[in-house]
Every structure is written in C-alpha cells, then in structure tokens.
Amino acid sequence: MYVIAGRGGAADKDPAALREDLGALVALLADGSLTPEVTTLPLADIADAHRRLESGTVPGKLVLRVDAPG
C-alpha cells in the first residue's frame, strides 16, 4: 500500500519509483487488465452501506452517491 501524500509517503521516499509504479497501474487500467470493483449506492442507503462495510463482505470500494435534488 502506498501513502502518497504526507510525511514519509512514497512520493517523499522514492518519487521516481512511485511515478513508475503509477504509470504501470494506469497502463493496466487502460488496457483492461485491471478492473477495479466499485459498488455504488444512493446516500439514502447509508445504513445498508455501513452494514456491508462492517460485515467485511464488500469487495473493492463502496461509494455513496449523492444525487442532485429535483
């Protein structure tokens, strides 16, 4: 895991290696070799989202969507 920002992060320790690693990551995303798992739920389902996170069964990331009013 990288800590990019802040003191002691990868950007401070070895910026060239970080740049190379991030470039490789972007290439994998661009060619479809790496597909992130993202679950999106409306903000109204925040309680369900919290239960899912606590259960440890959510693969990847969980994003709460804030819809525009109207």
MMTF fields as JSON, N, C-alpha, C and O atoms, coordinates in Angstrom:
{
  "mmtfVersion": "1.0.0",
  "mmtfProducer": "UNKNOWN",
  "numBonds": 279,
  "numAtoms": 280,
  "numGroups": 70,
  "numChains": 1,
  "numModels": 1,
  "chainsPerModel": [1],
  "groupsPerChain": [70],
  "chainIdList": ["A"],
  "bondAtomList": [4, 2, 8, 6, 12, 10, 16, 14, 20, 18, 24, 22, 28, 26, 32, 30, 36, 34, 40, 38, 44, 42, 48, 46, 52, 50, 56, 54, 60, 58, 64, 62, 68, 66, 72, 70, 76, 74, 80, 78, 84, 82, 88, 86, 92, 90, 96, 94, 100, 98, 104, 102, 108, 106, 112, 110, 116, 114, 120, 118, 124, 122, 128, 126, 132, 130, 136, 134, 140, 138, 144, 142, 148, 146, 152, 150, 156, 154, 160, 158, 164, 162, 168, 166, 172, 170, 176, 174, 180, 178, 184, 182, 188, 186, 192, 190, 196, 194, 200, 198, 204, 202, 208, 206, 212, 210, 216, 214, 220, 218, 224, 222, 228, 226, 232, 230, 236, 234, 240, 238, 244, 242, 248, 246, 252, 250, 256, 254, 260, 258, 264, 262, 268, 266, 272, 270, 276, 274],
  "bondOrderList": [1, 1, 1, 1, 1, 1, 1, 1, 1, 1, 1, 1, 1, 1, 1, 1, 1, 1, 1, 1, 1, 1, 1, 1, 1, 1, 1, 1, 1, 1, 1, 1, 1, 1, 1, 1, 1, 1, 1, 1, 1, 1, 1, 1, 1, 1, 1, 1, 1, 1, 1, 1, 1, 1, 1, 1, 1, 1, 1, 1, 1, 1, 1, 1, 1, 1, 1, 1, 1],
  "groupList": [{"groupName": "MET", "atomNameList": ["N", "CA", "C", "O"], "elementList": ["N", "C", "C", "O"], "formalChargeList": [0, 0, 0, 0], "bondAtomList": [1, 0, 2, 1, 3, 2], "bondOrderList": [1, 1, 2], "singleLetterCode": "M", "chemCompType": "L-PEPTIDE LINKING"}, {"groupName": "TYR", "atomNameList": ["N", "CA", "C", "O"], "elementList": ["N", "C", "C", "O"], "formalChargeList": [0, 0, 0, 0], "bondAtomList": [1, 0, 2, 1, 3, 2], "bondOrderList": [1, 1, 2], "singleLetterCode": "Y", "chemCompType": "L-PEPTIDE LINKING"}, {"groupName": "VAL", "atomNameList": ["N", "CA", "C", "O"], "elementList": ["N", "C", "C", "O"], "formalChargeList": [0, 0, 0, 0], "bondAtomList": [1, 0, 2, 1, 3, 2], "bondOrderList": [1, 1, 2], "singleLetterCode": "V", "chemCompType": "L-PEPTIDE LINKING"}, {"groupName": "ILE", "atomNameList": ["N", "CA", "C", "O"], "elementList": ["N", "C", "C", "O"], "formalChargeList": [0, 0, 0, 0], "bondAtomList": [1, 0, 2, 1, 3, 2], "bondOrderList": [1, 1, 2], "singleLetterCode": "I", "chemCompType": "L-PEPTIDE LINKING"}, {"groupName": "ALA", "atomNameList": ["N", "CA", "C", "O"], "elementList": ["N", "C", "C", "O"], "formalChargeList": [0, 0, 0, 0], "bondAtomList": [1, 0, 2, 1, 3, 2], "bondOrderList": [1, 1, 2], "singleLetterCode": "A", "chemCompType": "L-PEPTIDE LINKING"}, {"groupName": "GLY", "atomNameList": ["N", "CA", "C", "O"], "elementList": ["N", "C", "C", "O"], "formalChargeList": [0, 0, 0, 0], "bondAtomList": [1, 0, 2, 1, 3, 2], "bondOrderList": [1, 1, 2], "singleLetterCode": "G", "chemCompType": "PEPTIDE LINKING"}, {"groupName": "ARG", "atomNameList": ["N", "CA", "C", "O"], "elementList": ["N", "C", "C", "O"], "formalChargeList": [0, 0, 0, 0], "bondAtomList": [1, 0, 2, 1, 3, 2], "bondOrderList": [1, 1, 2], "singleLetterCode": "R", "chemCompType": "L-PEPTIDE LINKING"}, {"groupName": "ASP", "atomNameList": ["N", "CA", "C", "O"], "elementList": ["N", "C", "C", "O"], "formalChargeList": [0, 0, 0, 0], "bondAtomList": [1, 0, 2, 1, 3, 2], "bondOrderList": [1, 1, 2], "singleLetterCode": "D", "chemCompType": "L-PEPTIDE LINKING"}, {"groupName": "LYS", "atomNameList": ["N", "CA", "C", "O"], "elementList": ["N", "C", "C", "O"], "formalChargeList": [0, 0, 0, 0], "bondAtomList": [1, 0, 2, 1, 3, 2], "bondOrderList": [1, 1, 2], "singleLetterCode": "K", "chemCompType": "L-PEPTIDE LINKING"}, {"groupName": "PRO", "atomNameList": ["N", "CA", "C", "O"], "elementList": ["N", "C", "C", "O"], "formalChargeList": [0, 0, 0, 0], "bondAtomList": [1, 0, 2, 1, 3, 2], "bondOrderList": [1, 1, 2], "singleLetterCode": "P", "chemCompType": "L-PEPTIDE LINKING"}, {"groupName": "LEU", "atomNameList": ["N", "CA", "C", "O"], "elementList": ["N", "C", "C", "O"], "formalChargeList": [0, 0, 0, 0], "bondAtomList": [1, 0, 2, 1, 3, 2], "bondOrderList": [1, 1, 2], "singleLetterCode": "L", "chemCompType": "L-PEPTIDE LINKING"}, {"groupName": "GLU", "atomNameList": ["N", "CA", "C", "O"], "elementList": ["N", "C", "C", "O"], "formalChargeList": [0, 0, 0, 0], "bondAtomList": [1, 0, 2, 1, 3, 2], "bondOrderList": [1, 1, 2], "singleLetterCode": "E", "chemCompType": "L-PEPTIDE LINKING"}, {"groupName": "SER", "atomNameList": ["N", "CA", "C", "O"], "elementList": ["N", "C", "C", "O"], "formalChargeList": [0, 0, 0, 0], "bondAtomList": [1, 0, 2, 1, 3, 2], "bondOrderList": [1, 1, 2], "singleLetterCode": "S", "chemCompType": "L-PEPTIDE LINKING"}, {"groupName": "THR", "atomNameList": ["N", "CA", "C", "O"], "elementList": ["N", "C", "C", "O"], "formalChargeList": [0, 0, 0, 0], "bondAtomList": [1, 0, 2, 1, 3, 2], "bondOrderList": [1, 1, 2], "singleLetterCode": "T", "chemCompType": "L-PEPTIDE LINKING"}, {"groupName": "HIS", "atomNameList": ["N", "CA", "C", "O"], "elementList": ["N", "C", "C", "O"], "formalChargeList": [0, 0, 0, 0], "bondAtomList": [1, 0, 2, 1, 3, 2], "bondOrderList": [1, 1, 2], "singleLetterCode": "H", "chemCompType": "L-PEPTIDE LINKING"}],
  "groupTypeList": [0, 1, 2, 3, 4, 5, 6, 5, 5, 4, 4, 7, 8, 7, 9, 4, 4, 10, 6, 11, 7, 10, 5, 4, 10, 2, 4, 10, 10, 4, 7, 5, 12, 10, 13, 9, 11, 2, 13, 13, 10, 9, 10, 4, 7, 3, 4, 7, 4, 14, 6, 6, 10, 11, 12, 5, 13, 2, 9, 5, 8, 10, 2, 10, 6, 2, 7, 4, 9, 5],
  "groupIdList": [1, 2, 3, 4, 5, 6, 7, 8, 9, 10, 11, 12, 13, 14, 15, 16, 17, 18, 19, 20, 21, 22, 23, 24, 25, 26, 27, 28, 29, 30, 31, 32, 33, 34, 35, 36, 37, 38, 39, 40, 41, 42, 43, 44, 45, 46, 47, 48, 49, 50, 51, 52, 53, 54, 55, 56, 57, 58, 59, 60, 61, 62, 63, 64, 65, 66, 67, 68, 69, 70],
  "secStructList": [7, 7, 7, 7, 1, 1, 6, 6, 7, 2, 2, 2, 2, 7, 2, 2, 2, 2, 2, 2, 2, 2, 2, 2, 2, 2, 2, 2, 2, 2, 6, 6, 1, 7, 7, 7, 7, 3, 3, 3, 3, 3, 4, 4, 4, 2, 2, 2, 2, 2, 2, 2, 2, 2, 2, 6, 7, 7, 7, 1, 3, 3, 3, 3, 3, 7, 7, 7, 7, 7],
  "xCoordList": [0.836, 0.0, 0.886, 1.898, 0.492, 1.239, 0.575, -0.649, 1.389, 0.943, 1.612, 2.821, 0.793, 1.368, 1.595, 2.659, 0.605, 0.708, 1.141, 0.999, 1.664, 2.035, 3.483, 4.173, 3.919, 5.308, 5.587, 4.81, 6.682, 7.11, 6.399, 6.57, 5.604, 4.892, 5.827, 6.984, 5.311, 6.109, 6.66, 7.761, 5.893, 6.366, 7.618, 8.466, 7.73, 8.919, 10.09, 11.234, 9.8, 10.868, 11.524, 12.75, 10.714, 11.28, 10.316, 9.581, 10.309, 9.347, 9.462, 8.452, 10.668, 10.838, 10.174, 9.518, 10.341, 9.72, 8.2, 7.482, 7.716, 6.276, 5.72, 4.69, 6.391, 5.954, 5.903, 4.956, 6.907, 6.957, 5.806, 5.132, 5.587, 4.513, 3.136, 2.28, 2.927, 1.64, 1.434, 0.311, 2.501, 2.412, 2.007, 1.185, 2.585, 2.23, 0.773, 0.064, 0.34, -1.043, -2.012, -3.021, -1.713, -2.567, -2.627, -3.691, -1.502, -1.484, -2.373, -3.091, -2.331, -3.179, -4.66, -5.491, -4.986, -6.37, -6.8, -7.915, -5.918, -6.245, -6.467, -7.348, -5.683, -5.842, -6.835, -7.04, -7.448, -8.482, -7.958, -8.739, -6.651, -6.089, -6.473, -6.539, -6.723, -7.095, -8.428, -8.559, -9.404, -10.728, -11.092, -11.313, -11.157, -11.498, -12.953, -13.825, -13.2, -14.562, -15.089, -14.541, -16.163, -16.764, -18.268, -18.935, -18.793, -20.229, -20.723, -20.177, -21.765, -22.312, -23.722, -24.56, -23.977, -25.298, -25.734, -24.895, -27.052, -27.517, -27.298, -27.289, -27.124, -26.896, -28.015, -27.781, -29.225, -30.358, -30.12, -30.738, -29.23, -28.927, -27.698, -27.016, -27.407, -26.186, -26.128, -25.054, -27.27, -27.274, -26.884, -26.114, -27.418, -27.069, -25.589, -24.91, -25.096, -23.685, -22.801, -21.794, -23.183, -22.402, -22.413, -21.377, -23.568, -23.649, -22.754, -22.056, -22.78, -21.94, -20.463, -19.708, -20.057, -18.65, -18.251, -17.181, -19.112, -18.803, -18.732, -17.977, -19.519, -19.539, -18.266, -17.946, -17.548, -16.318, -16.554, -15.643, -17.753, -18.071, -18.044, -18.342, -17.693, -17.658, -16.298, -15.277, -16.285, -15.005, -14.746, -15.679, -13.521, -13.209, -13.674, -13.497, -14.267, -14.679, -16.186, -16.85, -16.718, -18.128, -18.259, -17.656, -19.054, -19.211, -20.662, -21.576, -20.864, -22.214, -22.437, -21.644, -23.539, -23.867, -24.802, -25.838, -24.457, -25.309, -25.968, -25.318, -27.27, -27.984, -28.398, -28.683, -28.427, -28.861, -30.354, -31.126, -30.749, -32.179, -32.998, -32.529, -34.24, -35.172, -35.187, -35.924],
  "yCoordList": [-1.165, 0.0, 1.235, 1.295, 2.202, 3.449, 4.524, 4.658, 5.282, 6.542, 7.585, 7.804, 8.228, 9.138, 10.516, 11.108, 11.025, 12.369, 12.287, 11.251, 13.38, 13.424, 13.048, 12.595, 13.245, 12.966, 11.47, 10.658, 11.129, 9.732, 8.9, 7.682, 9.534, 8.798, 8.402, 8.822, 7.592, 7.09, 8.222, 8.117, 9.305, 10.429, 11.058, 11.583, 11.003, 11.534, 10.559, 10.966, 9.283, 8.282, 7.996, 7.956, 7.796, 7.452, 7.884, 7.056, 9.176, 9.672, 9.018, 8.84, 8.659, 8.027, 6.648, 6.289, 5.881, 4.551, 4.678, 3.89, 5.659, 5.88, 6.229, 5.693, 7.116, 7.509, 6.285, 6.124, 5.438, 4.229, 3.277, 2.752, 3.061, 2.172, 2.701, 1.939, 4.01, 4.585, 4.528, 4.337, 4.691, 4.554, 3.145, 2.957, 2.157, 0.762, 0.488, -0.225, 1.049, 0.887, 1.499, 0.883, 2.699, 3.363, 2.542, 2.426, 1.972, 1.141, -0.093, -0.465, -0.726, -1.897, -1.524, -2.277, -0.37, 0.107, 0.419, 0.086, 1.057, 1.473, 0.29, 0.339, -0.772, -1.905, -2.951, -3.977, -2.693, -3.593, -4.788, -5.647, -4.859, -5.971, -5.9, -6.918, -4.686, -4.468, -3.732, -2.641, -4.34, -3.73, -3.566, -4.554, -2.331, -2.119, -2.499, -2.305, -3.036, -3.362, -2.213, -1.888, -1.603, -0.473, -0.719, -0.932, -0.69, -0.779, 0.628, 1.312, 1.061, 2.399, 2.298, 1.579, 3.019, 3.043, 4.492, 5.375, 4.741, 6.095, 6.426, 5.541, 7.703, 8.144, 7.681, 7.451, 7.546, 7.091, 5.694, 5.323, 4.92, 3.559, 3.511, 2.488, 4.601, 4.689, 3.616, 3.087, 3.294, 2.266, 0.91, 0.167, 0.587, -0.669, -0.681, -1.694, 0.442, 0.543, 0.295, -0.408, 0.87, 0.703, -0.754, -1.287, -1.403, -2.831, -3.668, -4.568, -3.364, -4.119, -3.957, -4.929, -2.73, -2.494, -3.209, -3.813, -3.141, -3.811, -5.324, -5.986, -5.873, -7.328, -7.838, -9.023, -6.941, -7.348, -8.094, -8.749, -8.01, -8.76, -7.912, -8.413, -6.641, -5.761, -5.886, -5.511, -6.417, -6.441, -5.054, -4.389, -4.624, -3.332, -2.175, -2.168, -1.201, 0.035, 0.183, -0.346, 0.904, 1.218, 2.739, 3.45, 3.221, 4.658, 5.026, 4.372, 6.073, 6.599, 7.731, 8.667, 7.614, 8.584, 9.64, 9.306, 10.892, 11.996, 12.54, 13.181, 12.276, 12.72, 14.182, 14.66, 14.874, 16.266, 16.325, 15.488, 17.289, 17.401, 17.729, 18.395, 17.239, 17.579, 16.587, 16.727],
  "zCoordList": [0.0, 0.0, 0.0, 0.699, -0.786, -0.86, -0.019, -0.01, 0.68, 1.257, 0.375, 0.449, -0.468, -1.448, -0.848, -1.031, -0.137, 0.425, 1.879, 2.529, 2.367, 3.781, 3.992, 3.079, 5.203, 5.543, 5.486, 5.989, 4.879, 4.842, 3.803, 3.763, 2.961, 1.927, 0.795, 0.748, -0.111, -1.226, -2.088, -2.629, -2.216, -3.023, -2.414, -3.135, -1.093, -0.428, -0.501, -0.705, -0.336, -0.236, -1.574, -1.667, -2.621, -3.926, -5.017, -5.556, -5.352, -6.325, -7.696, -8.377, -8.11, -9.424, -9.443, -10.421, -8.373, -8.301, -8.234, -8.848, -7.495, -7.414, -8.789, -9.197, -9.5, -10.839, -11.759, -12.529, -11.678, -12.499, -12.138, -13.024, -10.85, -10.404, -10.803, -11.252, -10.637, -11.009, -12.517, -12.985, -13.273, -14.734, -15.131, -16.028, -14.461, -14.741, -14.361, -15.071, -13.256, -12.816, -13.823, -14.168, -14.29, -15.281, -16.562, -17.172, -16.976, -18.185, -18.019, -18.947, -16.854, -16.599, -16.607, -17.116, -16.048, -16.072, -17.5, -17.902, -18.265, -19.631, -20.562, -21.42, -20.407, -21.329, -20.828, -21.477, -19.678, -19.171, -18.395, -17.985, -18.186, -17.419, -15.951, -15.262, -15.482, -14.09, -14.074, -14.629, -13.434, -13.351, -11.89, -11.19, -11.423, -10.013, -9.738, -10.585, -8.563, -8.147, -7.309, -6.256, -7.793, -7.096, -6.997, -8.01, -5.785, -5.548, -5.248, -4.382, -5.97, -5.782, -5.235, -5.778, -4.162, -3.537, -3.348, -3.177, -3.38, -3.09, -1.616, -0.76, -1.34, 0.033, 0.963, 2.15, 0.43, 1.247, 1.825, 2.823, 1.204, 1.677, 2.564, 2.623, 3.255, 4.048, 5.143, 5.433, 5.748, 6.799, 6.216, 6.825, 5.032, 4.369, 4.003, 4.168, 3.509, 3.148, 4.369, 4.286, 5.483, 6.711, 7.153, 7.549, 7.09, 7.452, 6.554, 7.021, 5.258, 4.314, 4.645, 4.644, 4.927, 5.263, 6.544, 6.616, 7.555, 8.823, 8.676, 9.388, 7.753, 7.571, 6.902, 6.985, 6.242, 5.566, 4.265, 3.758, 3.717, 2.502, 1.245, 0.161, 1.365, 0.202, -0.473, 0.104, -1.705, -2.428, -3.014, -3.464, -3.011, -3.603, -2.748, -1.53, -3.401, -2.728, -2.771, -3.663, -1.804, -1.75, -1.795, -0.992, -2.743, -2.948, -2.702, -3.206, -1.927, -1.719, -2.724, -2.824, -3.46, -4.498, -3.94, -3.366, -4.097, -3.689, -4.949, -5.775, -5.089, -6.271, -6.132, -5.034, -7.253, -7.252, -6.932, -7.4, -6.157, -5.827, -7.071, -7.994, -7.065, -8.132, -9.175, -10.151]
}
